[in-house]
Amino acid sequence: MKKSIIIKLKNLMKRYTELESLLSNHYLTFNKEEFSKLSKEKAELFKLHESFLLWLSIKSEIKDTRLLLNDSVIAKLAEEELYLLLNKQKKIEKKIKLLLLPIDPYDKNSCFIEIRAATGGQEAAIFSGELCKMYMRYADFKSWKVSIINMHEGEMGGYKEIILKVIGVGACGRLKFESGGHRVQRVPQTESQGRIHTSTCTVAIMPEVSKSKKIILNVSDLKIDTFRSSGAGGQHVNTTDSAVRITHIPTGNVVECQDERSQHKNKEKALSVLSAKIYSENNAKKALENSLMRRNLLGTGSRSDRNRTYNFSQNRVTDHRINLTIYRLNEILLGKLDLLIEPLLQEHQADLLSTME
């Protein structure tokens, strides 16, 4: 391992020992919040601590074994043992590097999914509905809860736009690479001559931001409109101005919510989505300034991104960011999205690891 990594590990080990001493010292009194904070920090360092101790032990064994190579009697055995130890050392070094990778603070959060029909008219709206079902089925596999924040249905099915909230630990971390353009190639239901058309939808994944880190929205920057909800929902929903539309004037972002019967609850949900949207846009701007992020897999949710193509006639899905092609489109649309997400996560880890070499 690089000297800089070893120095960093030694410093982390000192901190781990310090935390052990603090938490075991009964004479020190912590408030509940401080005790929880220190315990969490120690737990996060535990695997790294154990792995580094193992690495030091293996390093010592390698040193001793190399001395035995000069002994003609056991040189052959020592050579075999050294080979095994070096492989073991290599594996533990990779594990340590993975543990040292920076953790996205929002990976464990719930998130919002915004799906919009882009080019392709009604066919794009129909496909956005299929993407929505795909994400909802994937959420079922993960035992996450999904609620609809707002939707505008297409004239022939699907959605012109739909915003979902996915509630569950790790939802954002698994879905964050879905942001960007999704292209579909197939013969639309409206096509009479059997020609293949190409339509696109855009997906934006926005982490749910904790109250302490939410963007502070100035009331003077907001234009809030109320209107009567449309669609199913019963007499009360359709006869009162319970739906809310909030426009953030500085950025031009518009969010609607008509899911709840209460105007107050719809306003609260809409503000939550708006805060997440502005926060995600700010993060995307910062990402463009970072050379590593410029080549990573996180999309901006803009129409110019072409992340993935779904070709129905060939039962094929291609993720253009990592040149991955899978002929299992039917399974993916049924929610087996890990077929694409796992390779993306592995590629992302490889990108980060390359900076540590």
Buried (B, 14 or more C-beta within 10 A) or exposed (E): BEEEBBEEBEEBBEBBEEBEEBBEEEEEEBEEEEBEEBEEBBEEBEEBBEBBEBBBEBBEBBEEBEEBBEEEEEEEEBEEBBEEBEEBBEEBBEBBBBBBEEEBEBBBBBBBBBBBBBBBBBBBBBBBBBBBBBBBBBBEEBEBEBEBBBBBBBEBEBBBBBBBBBBBEBBBBBBBBBBBBBBBBBBBEEEEEEEEBBBBBBBBBBBBBEEEEBBEBEEEEBEEEBEEBEEEBEEEBBEBEBBBBBBBEEEEBBBBBBBBBEBEBBBEBBBBBBBBBBBBBEBBEEBEEEEEBEEBBBBBBEBEBBBBBBBBEEBBBBBBBBEBEBEBBEBBBBBBBBEBBEBBBEBBEEBBBEEBE
